[in-house]
Amino acid sequence: MDPGNGDIKSLLKSPSMGLRRSVSGRVSFSENEFANRLKGRRSTSVQAIPYSLADLQKSTDNFAPGRLLGEGTIGRVYRAKYPDGKVLAVKKIDSSHFQGQKPEEFSKLVTNISKLHHPNIAELVGYCSEQGHNMLIHDYFRNGSLHEFLHLSDDFSKPLTWNTRVRIALGVARAIEYLHDVCSPSMVHKNIKSSNILLDLELNPHLSDYGMASFHLRTSQNLGMGYNAPECAQPSAYTLKSDVYSFGVVMLELLTGRMPLDDQRPRSEQCLVKWARPQLHDNDALAGMVDPALRGLYPPKSLPPFADIVALCIQLDPNLRSSVAEVVQALVRLVQQSTINMREDLSASCRTNDSEY
């Protein structure tokens, strides 16, 4: 199912709307505004519930290889299936991440993550901590990840439409904005990549793997290759703007359909960012960069503003990159403009048809 244009009203609702912008350009809000936001989110939240190890072993066939959904930097994710039809995703964290840690460290992790609630994050629904096993449990997204949609689909799969790609970008940006500007203190994601963006049945994006930055051992080696900002060569230099860079790479994937690193391409095109950056302000080159899977079905006027957002995200100097709140606002404007263009095109089409009779 591809909703294409989606519900425009829902697209224009954003955590950034109504927030006061400070002189520095950062989103800011009063203590009362922040308290009301958190109170509102908590009042509708569902607390994560404990699962027993025996229950998870049974529902995953004892973590059988056939139930493996994926393997990341922190551990493996398995599909848990229950007799009533419920399906969950169980992230089994590698025990090495807790070596030398106090037993309550995992409890703190669960407490912190379970407080986070946003329409565009994959929320925690449960956890397990028994016999040295530490697991986080999320809803299972049947459409898989954005990475799978863009890079692993076969010839019979329906590609994501342009409007859906823009909507996905906006949803992910809102999730990052929530982590950066609504959470207190600000939360760095540190592992933003297309495989950590899950799609529900309506192709709405849900950012996963948040709250896990401390498990990346403060090193860029654990980040997705091709998504790393230049400053990540020095782990201590990782900032909120490093997340923005990684998001810019995801936007490039949405634009081009290419992977961040691809050794099957000519040497000059193997690194997506290096190949794309010089072309982002060349309108003629942009058309040649677009994912061939779109088959030309996109509004040409939307390419330059989309590319401008990407360019501001992947600046080499972190200080020159946009904040994620600015990215959200730019994407909202792009959605609004696309809606206007669609209406104008439809109106022009109707006038043309009328003139023929």
Secondary structure as GFF3:
##gff-version 3
##sequence-region A 1 357
A	DSSP	alpha_helix	8	11	.	.	.	ID=ss1
A	DSSP	beta_strand	20	21	.	.	.	ID=ss2
A	DSSP	beta_strand	27	28	.	.	.	ID=ss3
A	DSSP	alpha_helix	31	43	.	.	.	ID=ss4
A	DSSP	beta_strand	49	50	.	.	.	ID=ss5
A	DSSP	alpha_helix	53	59	.	.	.	ID=ss6
A	DSSP	three_ten_helix	65	67	.	.	.	ID=ss7
A	DSSP	beta_strand	68	71	.	.	.	ID=ss8
A	DSSP	beta_strand	75	81	.	.	.	ID=ss9
A	DSSP	beta_strand	87	93	.	.	.	ID=ss10
A	DSSP	three_ten_helix	95	98	.	.	.	ID=ss11
A	DSSP	alpha_helix	104	114	.	.	.	ID=ss12
A	DSSP	beta_strand	124	130	.	.	.	ID=ss13
A	DSSP	beta_strand	133	139	.	.	.	ID=ss14
A	DSSP	alpha_helix	146	151	.	.	.	ID=ss15
A	DSSP	alpha_helix	162	177	.	.	.	ID=ss16
A	DSSP	pi_helix	178	182	.	.	.	ID=ss17
A	DSSP	three_ten_helix	194	196	.	.	.	ID=ss18
A	DSSP	beta_strand	197	199	.	.	.	ID=ss19
A	DSSP	beta_strand	205	207	.	.	.	ID=ss20
A	DSSP	three_ten_helix	213	216	.	.	.	ID=ss21
A	DSSP	three_ten_helix	220	222	.	.	.	ID=ss22
A	DSSP	three_ten_helix	230	233	.	.	.	ID=ss23
A	DSSP	three_ten_helix	235	237	.	.	.	ID=ss24
A	DSSP	alpha_helix	240	256	.	.	.	ID=ss25
A	DSSP	three_ten_helix	267	269	.	.	.	ID=ss26
A	DSSP	alpha_helix	272	276	.	.	.	ID=ss27
A	DSSP	three_ten_helix	277	279	.	.	.	ID=ss28
A	DSSP	alpha_helix	283	289	.	.	.	ID=ss29
A	DSSP	three_ten_helix	292	294	.	.	.	ID=ss30
A	DSSP	three_ten_helix	300	302	.	.	.	ID=ss31
A	DSSP	alpha_helix	303	313	.	.	.	ID=ss32
A	DSSP	three_ten_helix	318	320	.	.	.	ID=ss33
A	DSSP	alpha_helix	324	355	.	.	.	ID=ss34
###
